[in-house]
Amino acid sequence: MDIRIENLSKRYASQRAVDGISFEVKTGEILGFLGPNGAGKSSTMKMITGYIGIDGGDILIDGRSVKREGQSLKRYIGYLPEHNPLYLDMPVIDYLQFCAALQGVPNDRIEERTRMMIRLCGLNAEKHKNIGELSKGYRQRVGLAQAMIHDPEILILDEPTTGLDPNQIVEIRRLIREIGKAKTVILSTHILPEVEATCDRILIINKGKIVADGTADTLRQQASGQEVVHLQLEGTTAQHAVEALSALPHVAVVKADEGGSSRFEVKSRAGHSSRRDIFNLCVAKGWVITEMTPVETRLEDIFRNLTVN
Amino acid sequence: MQAIWVIAKRELHSYFDSLMAYIMLVLFLGFSGFFTWLFGSDIFMVGQVSLEAFFNVAFWTLFFFIPALTMRLLAEENKTGTIELLLTKAVTDRQVVVGKFLSTFLLVSIALAFTLPYPITLANIGNLDVGQVVCGYLGLLLLSAAYISIGLFASSITSNQIVAFLTALFIGLFFHLIFDVLAGQFTGAVGLFFDALSLSQHFGSISRGVVDSTDVVYFLSIVFVGLMLAEVSLAKRTIQ
């Protein structure tokens, strides 16, 4: 099921939590929702699930408006809220059966779905324990299991991997990717490598507005636009090298590291690469390249650039 | 309909798992049994084959116990945030409210069912007016329903269970006592108005064996208004 968000806005008292955002998520796509705390991620997700009302604009799920038909659309959505609230006094298995029944899973399939979720989320050893006795990681798995229990077309996951250990994170990511092949998934997170690892597309919002939208690679290109290379040379002086490198046709800026070591940062002009030229220059001059590393703009930097003003 | 039952069943389980149900049953049966059979103006003291003593005790014990049962219904969910999970499932706000109402109503009905040996015993001792007893139980059920819906509303407006308990008791006190007292203070239309609002008046006439449609309508309107307000206060999150 496709989700289309049109000019969505939400206001709390005088503060605009979500300010006219529009985007689309297609079936089979995993959308990573990034943004600093209070940027409007959770509000947007809550509006998609129908938990809070929509102030302006609309959300269309498969062409049907959440504003008008929200109630009947709920059963297509699996939702894991932030902080993962659960009934702590209920055993895992009872809780999952309760959720399945509420989501309208037919009685004769509840058993089967519950068993499947327990296996899928690795809860077999804990299934008879009360949720309150579980560690945070296991609770998170219960949260995921209840979100997926009715095999929803749309999964909304608000920070799904918080509190998990690295092994569990890898497992959960694999699980999300697996599910994302046939379903529509929106997940929010603070962990930037996570979006790169799991998501097909990244959406960064700040102060209720979309500031970036695209794959990790397109975001990088937009953000830097320039090739940056770290270079270390032997057999020359810093001054000589800077002069010679700056003379290359596509090189924009050359910076030598302070302290007289022969390390340089070479920035090329937008849309050009100078690595070949640098190599040829060094061969001609008889310099030895001991290091040449292309510097990728990290997602962290993009995120910081877009969200810190 | 299925969703209402699923929610009611879970709440009922939760009452029994948390010992709340057992405490309530023991206290309710203990209090009502003690004052019906052993102490004060009990049956042997009055010397009549009548359950009036029991109905009077239950009238007060239910007034105190029901807010204690209803206080956690929504307040706890508000506090832990599970309300968000519940309401994003394929259920309506109304189904949640009615389901929770039903769970407490069933628990109170179970408690009242355990007192059925009282009339059975009495019927063996003397000539019991069955009609009056049936009416008395009907009155208790209606009264419970009214207080549960008030308690549910009180629980829906806060995330603090103590506040929910006290609010329910406070609102309940008006129906239970204050309107009755006010009715005695005024004459004419104002007096009649408070008389019509007083729960004890309506309960009194039912438990005496006279089931008037106005009494039934009175209780059902409290239930309806209470549940509606609870639903409105749940729905408030969508407008803000």
Boltz contact constraints between the chains, C-beta under 6 A:
constraints:
  - contact:
      token1: [A, 49]
      token2: [B, 88]
      max_distance: 6.0
  - contact:
      token1: [A, 51]
      token2: [B, 84]
      max_distance: 6.0
  - contact:
      token1: [A, 51]
      token2: [B, 87]
      max_distance: 6.0
  - contact:
      token1: [A, 51]
      token2: [B, 88]
      max_distance: 6.0
  - contact:
      token1: [A, 52]
      token2: [B, 237]
      max_distance: 6.0
  - contact:
      token1: [A, 52]
      token2: [B, 238]
      max_distance: 6.0
  - contact:
      token1: [A, 53]
      token2: [B, 238]
      max_distance: 6.0
  - contact:
      token1: [A, 53]
      token2: [B, 239]
      max_distance: 6.0
  - contact:
      token1: [A, 74]
      token2: [B, 90]
      max_distance: 6.0
  - contact:
      token1: [A, 75]
      token2: [B, 90]
      max_distance: 6.0
  - contact:
      token1: [A, 79]
      token2: [B, 88]
      max_distance: 6.0
  - contact:
      token1: [A, 81]
      token2: [B, 84]
      max_distance: 6.0
  - contact:
      token1: [A, 83]
      token2: [B, 81]
      max_distance: 6.0
  - contact:
      token1: [A, 85]
      token2: [B, 80]
      max_distance: 6.0
  - contact:
      token1: [A, 85]
      token2: [B, 81]
      max_distance: 6.0
  - contact:
      token1: [A, 85]
      token2: [B, 82]
      max_distance: 6.0
  - contact:
      token1: [A, 85]
      token2: [B, 85]
      max_distance: 6.0
  - contact:
      token1: [A, 87]
      token2: [B, 82]
      max_distance: 6.0
  - contact:
      token1: [A, 89]
      token2: [B, 17]
      max_distance: 6.0
  - contact:
      token1: [A, 98]
      token2: [B, 10]
      max_distance: 6.0
  - contact:
      token1: [A, 101]
      token2: [B, 6]
      max_distance: 6.0
  - contact:
      token1: [A, 102]
      token2: [B, 3]
      max_distance: 6.0
  - contact:
      token1: [A, 102]
      token2: [B, 6]
      max_distance: 6.0
  - contact:
      token1: [A, 102]
      token2: [B, 89]
      max_distance: 6.0
  - contact:
      token1: [A, 102]
      token2: [B, 91]
      max_distance: 6.0
  - contact:
      token1: [A, 103]
      token2: [B, 89]
      max_distance: 6.0
  - contact:
      token1: [A, 103]
      token2: [B, 90]
      max_distance: 6.0
  - contact:
      token1: [A, 104]
      token2: [B, 90]
      max_distance: 6.0
